[in-house]
Amino acid sequence: MNARILPIRFPAARSAGGFSMIVVLIILSVLSLMGVAVTQMTILSERSTRFDRDWQIAWQAAEAALLDAEFDIRGPNTSGSSRVSQFSPTSVLGFTADCGTGADRGLCLPSVTAKPVWYTVDFLDTSANARTVEFGEFTGRTLDTGTAGVRPARRPRYIIEVLPDLTPGGSATVQRNIYRVTAIGFGPREDTQAVLQMFFRKE
């Protein structure tokens, strides 16, 4: 009598193997989605950090322009075109409604309309007829700028408005002036801008 050995089949094993494959594919898909999400978060974080850095540079450039305006008003200046004598606490000589050009560039009388002067002046104009003052134009001071590296793309600019000084305790017969300076600074990209203002009283 011949004995025959029949193979033993395990149909359940095949079913378990197929299920494991599905689980592995699901896990891989989830890990891939998590990887994409982490990559996007990293890119957004980098962009946010870069924007904050650029804005800080623009802010510092605008602060530098305010300081340059203070030197313009008070001196001492090293530029041959110094105009310190024009900033008399009791005179508005040289100040015009359109902010002037040449030696009177950026010297503005108060606006007589609803919009303030600093809102209507074109701070991006760099032509010879620009109404704003470029950093160092009347003070001879310098600022490192350019499109290479992390620095302001261009020099900041400012205007100086003359306003009546309404501080209590002033003279009733002599009108004294106070100056409002509005400055714009630029980041490594020219479209990154910061605008600052200060009031300055010359004694």
Secondary structure, DSSP 8 states (H G I E B T S, - for coil): ----------HHHHHHHHHHHHHHHHHHHHHHHHHHHHHHHHHHHHHHHHHHHHHHHHHHHHHHHHHHHHHHHH----STT--GGG--TT--TT-BTT--SGGGTTEE---SSSS-HHHHS-TT--STT-SSEETTTTT-------SSSSS-SS--EEEEEEEE---TT--SSS--EEEEEEEEEE-SSTT-EEEEEEEE---
